Amino acid sequence: MAGEKVVARNRRARHDYEIIDTFECGIVLRGSEVKSLRDAQIELKDAYGDIRDGEVWLERAHIAPYGFATGGGHDPERPRKLLMHRREIQRLTIKVNEAGLTLVPLQVYFKNGKAKVELGLAKGRRTYDKRQKIRERMEKREMDRAQRRAR
């Protein structure tokens, strides 16, 4: 991970969704948004990806206004365009429309000075799936503890 600085992670996404595939996307930002990102002033909790007119957009990601920006800065909730190859977008469109999958931002980071978004192709988990996942995690922890005591 040389040259990567993680700005924000969407921890809730891995709990609420089963991540099938991940994609790295560039993001189109204004200057004051980049400054806010460098200060880690972003919230991905309610954010999602949307495909419109052959373009991928990041919706409802809140990037706080930069305090020292001139001209009023930027709109914190505006949709932001994500940069992907056309073939990737076409593949995503098919999967989202046919299988009923969702695009969820997993993390935002800087890679070699450029802002990137890790976008996950996800399927929603039901409540009992979440409970089962938590139960499996707890059982694995207990087994690890028992193995450490046995040594």
Contacts in CASP RR format, 6 or more apart in sequence:
PFRMAT RR
TARGET T0000
AUTHOR 0000-0000-0000
METHOD contacts of the structure
MODEL  1
MAGEKVVARNRRARHDYEIIDTFECGIVLRGSEVKSLRDAQIELKDAYGD
IRDGEVWLERAHIAPYGFATGGGHDPERPRKLLMHRREIQRLTIKVNEAG
LTLVPLQVYFKNGKAKVELGLAKGRRTYDKRQKIRERMEKREMDRAQRRA
R
3 110 0 8 1.000
3 111 0 8 1.000
3 112 0 8 1.000
3 113 0 8 1.000
4 109 0 8 1.000
4 110 0 8 1.000
4 111 0 8 1.000
5 109 0 8 1.000
5 110 0 8 1.000
6 107 0 8 1.000
6 108 0 8 1.000
6 109 0 8 1.000
7 37 0 8 1.000
7 38 0 8 1.000
7 40 0 8 1.000
7 42 0 8 1.000
7 107 0 8 1.000
7 108 0 8 1.000
7 109 0 8 1.000
7 110 0 8 1.000
7 115 0 8 1.000
8 40 0 8 1.000
8 42 0 8 1.000
8 43 0 8 1.000
8 44 0 8 1.000
8 107 0 8 1.000
8 108 0 8 1.000
9 44 0 8 1.000
9 106 0 8 1.000
9 107 0 8 1.000
10 44 0 8 1.000
10 45 0 8 1.000
10 47 0 8 1.000
10 104 0 8 1.000
10 105 0 8 1.000
10 106 0 8 1.000
10 107 0 8 1.000
12 45 0 8 1.000
13 19 0 8 1.000
13 44 0 8 1.000
13 104 0 8 1.000
13 105 0 8 1.000
13 106 0 8 1.000
13 120 0 8 1.000
13 122 0 8 1.000
14 106 0 8 1.000
15 125 0 8 1.000
15 130 0 8 1.000
15 133 0 8 1.000
16 124 0 8 1.000
16 125 0 8 1.000
16 130 0 8 1.000
17 102 0 8 1.000
17 104 0 8 1.000
17 122 0 8 1.000
17 123 0 8 1.000
17 124 0 8 1.000
17 125 0 8 1.000
18 122 0 8 1.000
18 123 0 8 1.000
18 124 0 8 1.000
18 125 0 8 1.000
18 129 0 8 1.000
19 104 0 8 1.000
19 106 0 8 1.000
19 120 0 8 1.000
19 121 0 8 1.000
19 122 0 8 1.000
20 101 0 8 1.000
20 120 0 8 1.000
20 121 0 8 1.000
20 122 0 8 1.000
20 123 0 8 1.000
21 120 0 8 1.000
21 121 0 8 1.000
22 106 0 8 1.000
22 118 0 8 1.000
22 119 0 8 1.000
22 120 0 8 1.000
22 121 0 8 1.000
23 84 0 8 1.000
23 88 0 8 1.000
23 92 0 8 1.000
23 118 0 8 1.000
23 119 0 8 1.000
23 120 0 8 1.000
23 121 0 8 1.000
24 111 0 8 1.000
24 116 0 8 1.000
24 117 0 8 1.000
24 118 0 8 1.000
24 119 0 8 1.000
25 56 0 8 1.000
25 82 0 8 1.000
25 83 0 8 1.000
25 84 0 8 1.000
25 116 0 8 1.000
25 117 0 8 1.000
25 118 0 8 1.000
25 119 0 8 1.000
26 82 0 8 1.000
26 83 0 8 1.000
26 84 0 8 1.000
26 114 0 8 1.000
26 115 0 8 1.000
26 116 0 8 1.000
26 117 0 8 1.000
27 58 0 8 1.000
27 80 0 8 1.000
27 81 0 8 1.000
27 82 0 8 1.000
27 83 0 8 1.000
27 108 0 8 1.000
27 115 0 8 1.000
27 116 0 8 1.000
27 117 0 8 1.000
28 80 0 8 1.000
28 81 0 8 1.000
28 82 0 8 1.000
28 83 0 8 1.000
29 37 0 8 1.000
29 63 0 8 1.000
29 80 0 8 1.000
29 115 0 8 1.000
30 73 0 8 1.000
30 74 0 8 1.000
31 66 0 8 1.000
31 69 0 8 1.000
31 74 0 8 1.000
32 65 0 8 1.000
32 66 0 8 1.000
32 69 0 8 1.000
32 72 0 8 1.000
32 73 0 8 1.000
32 74 0 8 1.000
33 63 0 8 1.000
33 66 0 8 1.000
33 74 0 8 1.000
33 80 0 8 1.000
34 115 0 8 1.000
35 66 0 8 1.000
35 68 0 8 1.000
35 69 0 8 1.000
36 42 0 8 1.000
36 63 0 8 1.000
36 64 0 8 1.000
36 65 0 8 1.000
36 66 0 8 1.000
37 63 0 8 1.000
37 108 0 8 1.000
37 110 0 8 1.000
37 115 0 8 1.000
38 110 0 8 1.000
39 66 0 8 1.000
41 63 0 8 1.000
41 64 0 8 1.000
41 66 0 8 1.000
42 61 0 8 1.000
42 62 0 8 1.000
42 63 0 8 1.000
42 64 0 8 1.000
42 108 0 8 1.000
43 61 0 8 1.000
43 62 0 8 1.000
43 64 0 8 1.000
44 61 0 8 1.000
44 105 0 8 1.000
44 107 0 8 1.000
44 108 0 8 1.000
46 60 0 8 1.000
46 62 0 8 1.000
47 58 0 8 1.000
47 59 0 8 1.000
47 60 0 8 1.000
47 61 0 8 1.000
47 62 0 8 1.000
47 104 0 8 1.000
47 105 0 8 1.000
48 58 0 8 1.000
48 59 0 8 1.000
48 60 0 8 1.000
48 102 0 8 1.000
48 103 0 8 1.000
48 104 0 8 1.000
48 105 0 8 1.000
49 56 0 8 1.000
49 57 0 8 1.000
49 58 0 8 1.000
49 59 0 8 1.000
49 82 0 8 1.000
49 102 0 8 1.000
49 103 0 8 1.000
49 104 0 8 1.000
49 105 0 8 1.000
49 119 0 8 1.000
50 56 0 8 1.000
50 57 0 8 1.000
50 58 0 8 1.000
50 59 0 8 1.000
50 79 0 8 1.000
50 103 0 8 1.000
51 57 0 8 1.000
51 89 0 8 1.000
51 92 0 8 1.000
51 93 0 8 1.000
51 96 0 8 1.000
51 103 0 8 1.000
54 89 0 8 1.000
54 93 0 8 1.000
55 81 0 8 1.000
55 82 0 8 1.000
55 89 0 8 1.000
56 81 0 8 1.000
56 82 0 8 1.000
56 84 0 8 1.000
56 89 0 8 1.000
56 92 0 8 1.000
56 103 0 8 1.000
56 119 0 8 1.000
57 79 0 8 1.000
57 80 0 8 1.000
57 81 0 8 1.000
57 82 0 8 1.000
58 79 0 8 1.000
58 80 0 8 1.000
58 81 0 8 1.000
58 82 0 8 1.000
58 105 0 8 1.000
58 117 0 8 1.000
59 79 0 8 1.000
60 77 0 8 1.000
61 77 0 8 1.000
61 80 0 8 1.000
61 105 0 8 1.000
61 108 0 8 1.000
62 76 0 8 1.000
62 77 0 8 1.000
63 74 0 8 1.000
63 76 0 8 1.000
64 76 0 8 1.000
65 72 0 8 1.000
65 73 0 8 1.000
65 74 0 8 1.000
65 76 0 8 1.000
66 73 0 8 1.000
66 74 0 8 1.000
82 117 0 8 1.000
82 119 0 8 1.000
84 92 0 8 1.000
92 103 0 8 1.000
92 121 0 8 1.000
95 101 0 8 1.000
95 121 0 8 1.000
96 102 0 8 1.000
96 103 0 8 1.000
96 121 0 8 1.000
99 123 0 8 1.000
100 123 0 8 1.000
101 121 0 8 1.000
101 122 0 8 1.000
101 123 0 8 1.000
102 121 0 8 1.000
102 122 0 8 1.000
102 123 0 8 1.000
102 124 0 8 1.000
103 119 0 8 1.000
103 120 0 8 1.000
103 121 0 8 1.000
103 122 0 8 1.000
104 119 0 8 1.000
104 120 0 8 1.000
104 122 0 8 1.000
105 117 0 8 1.000
105 118 0 8 1.000
105 119 0 8 1.000
105 120 0 8 1.000
106 118 0 8 1.000
106 119 0 8 1.000
106 120 0 8 1.000
107 117 0 8 1.000
107 118 0 8 1.000
108 115 0 8 1.000
108 116 0 8 1.000
108 117 0 8 1.000
108 118 0 8 1.000
109 115 0 8 1.000
109 116 0 8 1.000
109 118 0 8 1.000
110 116 0 8 1.000
125 133 0 8 1.000
END
